[in-house]
Amino acid sequence: MISLATIDQYLATCSRPSWQQWSNIKLAHRLSVAVIIFWVLLGIPYMIYFNIIEQPISNKIICTSTNAAFLKYHVYVYIISLAGAVPVIITVLFGSLAYRNVQQLAYRTVPLVRRELDKQLTIMVLVQVVHNFFVTIPYTIVTGIIYSPILPNDPIIIAQLQFANIITIYLYYLNYASPFYIYLGVSERFRHQLIYVLFEIHLKRWRRRKINVDQVSA
């Protein structure tokens, strides 16, 4: 989704009207549904080939694949490519192009409000792109090293890599926990909107309900 958002931001800030037309809500809805279906289908084989097993030496219970071919697919196609290199390349490329477009907005005949919104949205997307780069790449690299055929059979090195793998997994999951805080810190409009929704809408609605309940009770 962040890859699609980066591409959309590039198209929205592009100087060519024919390319700007591709940035629309109808296409966004269709692509979002297509992406969700794609990833759901991609996850079905994991229900078949992943099992809970006990490691023979350490007696630890882990969830992994006992199928060697599928394990290679999981590591090299899913983790390194689809969840690692591909989204990083797409977001960095189109994020850089969107940043270049925003730099040129001041020289175009674009309404001031639209110009400021484009700048703010692009900044939000770019900050998340940079964040995702630094939390995704370490996990991708460590995973590639762990499953490398030339990895030395040294228990100390293996233990160090397993520790690094745990740390990078925690970093990787920041992808899903950080967007709200990134937008809150970067976008003044987002902060104002959040305050308005929380205090002007929900808090006042709660107070009205409380007053009505108190009046009924009295």
C-alpha positions in Angstrom: 0.0 0.0 0.0 2.9 2.4 0.8 4.3 1.6 -2.7 0.9 2.5 -4.3 0.7 5.6 -2.2 4.2 6.7 -3.4 3.3 6.1 -7.0 0.0 8.0 -6.5 1.9 10.9 -5.0 4.2 11.0 -7.9 1.3 11.0 -10.4 -0.6 13.7 -8.4 2.4 16.1 -8.4 3.4 15.4 -12.0 3.3 18.3 -14.5 1.7 16.2 -17.2 -2.2 16.4 -17.0 -2.5 13.0 -18.7 -0.5 11.4 -15.9 -2.3 13.3 -13.1 -5.6 11.7 -14.3 -4.3 8.3 -13.1 -4.3 9.7 -9.6 -8.0 9.2 -8.7 -10.1 7.6 -6.0 -11.8 5.0 -8.2 -8.5 3.6 -9.4 -7.1 3.7 -5.8 -10.1 1.6 -4.6 -9.7 -1.0 -7.4 -5.9 -1.3 -6.9 -6.4 -1.6 -3.1 -8.9 -4.5 -3.6 -6.6 -6.1 -6.1 -3.6 -5.9 -3.7 -5.6 -7.3 -0.8 -6.8 -10.3 -3.0 -3.2 -10.8 -4.2 -1.7 -11.0 -0.7 -4.5 -13.2 0.6 -3.9 -15.7 -2.3 -0.2 -15.4 -1.6 -0.7 -16.4 2.0 -2.8 -19.5 1.3 0.2 -21.8 0.7 1.6 -20.9 4.2 -1.5 -22.6 5.7 -0.5 -25.7 3.9 3.3 -25.8 4.1 4.0 -24.1 7.5 3.7 -26.3 10.6 4.6 -26.2 14.3 7.6 -28.5 14.8 10.1 -29.2 17.6 13.8 -28.6 16.8 15.8 -31.8 17.5 18.7 -30.2 19.2 17.3 -27.3 21.2 13.8 -28.8 21.7 12.3 -25.4 20.8 8.9 -25.2 19.3 9.0 -23.2 16.1 6.6 -22.5 13.2 8.4 -23.2 9.9 8.2 -25.1 6.7 9.5 -28.6 6.4 9.3 -28.4 2.6 12.7 -27.3 1.3 11.4 -25.9 -1.9 8.7 -23.8 -0.2 11.2 -22.6 2.4 13.5 -21.3 -0.4 10.4 -19.5 -1.9 9.5 -18.0 1.5 13.1 -16.7 2.0 14.1 -15.5 -1.5 10.8 -14.7 -3.2 8.7 -13.5 -0.2 11.0 -12.0 2.4 13.9 -10.8 0.3 12.0 -9.8 -2.9 8.3 -9.1 -2.3 8.6 -7.8 1.3 12.1 -6.4 1.0 13.8 -5.3 -2.2 10.8 -4.6 -4.4 8.8 -2.2 -2.1 12.0 -0.4 -1.1 13.1 0.1 -4.7 9.6 1.3 -5.8 9.2 3.7 -2.8 12.6 5.2 -3.1 12.4 5.7 -6.8 8.9 7.2 -6.9 9.4 9.0 -3.7 12.5 10.8 -5.2 10.5 11.6 -8.3 7.6 13.0 -6.2 10.1 15.1 -4.2 11.5 16.5 -7.4 7.9 17.3 -8.6 7.1 19.1 -5.4 10.3 21.2 -5.7 8.9 22.4 -9.0 5.4 23.2 -7.8 6.3 26.8 -7.0 7.0 27.4 -10.7 3.6 26.1 -11.9 0.2 27.7 -12.1 -1.3 25.6 -9.3 -3.8 26.9 -6.8 -2.1 27.7 -3.5 -4.3 25.3 -1.4 -3.6 22.4 -3.8 0.1 23.2 -3.8 0.3 23.1 0.0 -1.8 19.9 0.2 0.5 18.2 -2.4 3.6 19.3 -0.5 2.2 18.1 2.9 1.1 14.7 1.5 4.4 14.3 -0.3 6.4 15.0 2.9 4.2 12.5 4.9 4.8 9.8 2.3 8.6 10.6 1.9 9.2 10.4 5.7 7.5 7.1 5.8 9.5 5.9 2.8 12.8 6.8 4.6 11.5 5.1 7.8 10.5 1.9 6.0 13.9 1.8 4.2 15.8 1.7 7.5 13.5 -0.8 9.2 13.1 -3.1 6.2 16.6 -3.4 4.8 18.3 -4.8 8.0 15.8 -7.7 8.2 16.2 -8.5 4.5 20.0 -8.6 4.7 20.1 -10.7 7.9 17.5 -13.2 6.5 19.6 -13.5 3.3 22.7 -14.2 5.4 21.1 -16.7 7.7 19.8 -18.8 4.8 23.0 -18.4 2.7 24.5 -21.7 1.6 28.0 -20.4 2.4 27.2 -19.6 6.0 29.9 -21.2 8.2 28.8 -23.9 10.6 30.0 -22.0 13.7 27.5 -22.1 16.7 28.7 -18.7 17.9 28.1 -17.0 14.5 24.8 -18.8 14.2 23.7 -17.6 17.7 24.8 -14.0 16.8 22.8 -14.1 13.6 19.7 -15.4 15.4 20.0 -12.6 17.9 20.4 -10.1 15.0 17.4 -11.7 13.3 15.2 -11.2 16.4 16.2 -7.5 16.6 15.6 -6.8 12.9 12.2 -8.5 13.1 11.2 -6.1 15.8 12.5 -3.2 13.6 10.6 -4.6 10.6 7.3 -4.6 12.5 7.7 -0.9 13.1 6.4 -0.6 9.5 2.9 -1.4 10.8 3.1 0.6 14.1 4.7 3.8 13.0 2.5 5.5 10.3 0.1 7.2 12.7 3.0 8.7 14.7 4.9 9.7 11.5 1.9 11.6 10.2 1.2 13.1 13.6 4.7 14.4 13.8 5.1 15.6 10.2 1.8 17.0 9.2 0.3 20.0 11.0 -2.9 19.5 9.1 -3.1 15.9 10.4 -2.6 17.1 14.0 -5.3 19.8 13.7 -7.7 17.3 12.1 -7.0 14.8 14.9 -7.6 17.4 17.6 -10.8 18.5 15.9 -12.1 14.9 15.7 -11.2 14.0 19.2 -12.2 17.2 21.0 -14.7 19.1 18.8 -16.7 16.0 17.7 -16.3 13.1 20.1 -15.6 14.9 23.4 -18.6 17.3 22.8 -20.8 14.3 21.8 -19.8 12.5 25.0 -20.5 15.5 27.1 -24.0 16.0 25.5 -24.8 12.3 26.2 -23.6 12.6 29.8 -25.8 15.7 30.3 -28.8 14.0 28.8 -28.2 10.9 31.1 -27.9 13.2 34.1 -31.1 15.0 33.2 -33.0 11.7 32.7 -31.7 10.4 36.1 -32.7 13.6 37.8 
